Amino acid sequence: MPGALENKVAIVTGAGRGIGAATARLFAREGAKVVLASRSENELSHVVAEIERDGGKCLAVPTDISEESQVAHLFSRTLYSFGPADILVNNAAVI
């Protein structure tokens, strides 16, 4: 039985740890192609490894959401790699 998010593209900000990482893993298990965004490339690499180990499709894009050009780059990479986003999880905060 296909997952509930089969053939969907999801962008998850703050995906390097905590709720964002858990959300990204869950979406991938449900069949979504997940784009992980966080300022920490190191944290993203661990989440990517977990998702790919379990057979999921994902892409890490280091992103500081307080920088408009980096957010534009996040969406460009998503579109190029997986197509338009169906789901946005705005989990990151700007402090």
C-alpha positions in Angstrom: 0.0 0.0 0.0 1.5 3.4 -1.0 2.1 6.0 1.7 -0.3 8.8 2.3 2.2 11.3 0.8 3.3 9.3 -2.3 4.4 11.5 -5.2 4.2 14.7 -3.0 7.1 17.1 -2.5 7.6 18.5 1.0 9.9 21.3 2.2 10.7 21.2 5.9 12.6 24.0 7.5 14.4 23.5 10.8 14.9 19.9 9.6 18.3 19.3 11.2 16.9 18.2 14.5 13.9 17.9 16.8 10.4 18.4 15.4 11.7 19.3 11.9 13.8 16.2 11.6 11.0 14.0 13.0 8.6 15.5 10.5 11.0 15.0 7.6 11.5 11.3 8.5 7.7 10.7 8.8 7.0 12.4 5.5 9.7 10.3 3.8 8.3 7.1 5.3 4.9 8.1 3.9 6.4 8.4 0.4 7.1 12.1 0.0 10.2 13.5 -1.5 11.5 15.7 1.3 13.7 18.8 1.0 15.4 19.5 4.3 16.4 23.0 5.2 18.5 24.1 8.2 21.4 26.4 8.8 23.5 23.4 10.0 24.8 21.3 7.1 26.2 18.8 9.6 22.8 18.2 11.3 21.2 17.9 7.9 23.6 15.2 6.8 22.6 13.0 9.7 18.9 13.2 8.9 19.6 12.6 5.1 21.5 9.5 6.0 18.7 8.2 8.1 16.0 8.9 5.4 18.1 7.4 2.6 19.0 4.3 4.7 15.3 3.7 5.1 14.7 4.0 1.3 13.4 7.6 1.3 14.2 10.3 -1.2 15.5 13.6 0.1 17.6 16.6 -0.5 19.5 18.8 2.0 19.7 22.5 1.2 21.5 24.5 3.9 19.4 27.6 4.4 19.2 30.6 6.7 15.5 31.5 6.4 16.3 35.1 7.5 18.1 35.6 4.1 15.6 36.0 1.2 18.2 34.9 -1.4 18.8 31.6 0.5 15.0 30.9 0.6 14.8 31.6 -3.1 17.7 29.2 -3.6 15.8 26.6 -1.5 12.8 26.8 -3.7 14.9 26.7 -6.9 16.7 23.6 -5.8 13.4 21.9 -4.8 11.8 22.7 -8.2 14.9 21.5 -10.1 15.3 18.3 -8.1 11.8 17.2 -7.4 9.3 19.6 -8.9 7.0 22.1 -7.2 6.4 21.8 -3.5 3.1 20.4 -2.4 3.7 20.7 1.4 5.6 23.4 3.4 6.4 22.9 7.0 7.6 26.2 8.4 9.3 24.9 11.5 12.4 27.1 11.7 12.3 30.3 13.6 14.2 33.6 13.2 15.4 34.9 16.5 
